[in-house]
Amino acid sequence: MSKPPARRAALATWLFAACVGVASVLAPHATAAPALIACGAGEYANVDRVCVPRPGQATAAPDGATAQCEDGTYSSSRHRRGTCSHHGGVARWLVALP
């Protein structure tokens, strides 16, 4: 003998709620996406989420330059990691960086 439709619907609803509850406990918690930073033209957001000038060509090291890249551009990077990564690497450091 089968269960009455109302009882079947109640059981299905309860099972669905139980599955959702278990899934919410087992699922990894979502984190908010970082806010977008709007840097000016010729700038990019570094790992500290600070806008710094993009590497650029110059006849002499511009103010704030920390390294000269292999392609001749100057970088204003504030960390060693990734400095001049799209410019052939670092040719020479102009300042000591962490």
Secondary structure by P-SEA (a helix, b strand, c coil): ccccaaaaaaaaaaaaaaaaaaaaaaccccccccccccccccbbbccccbbbbcbbbbccccccccccccccbbbccccccccccccccccccccccc
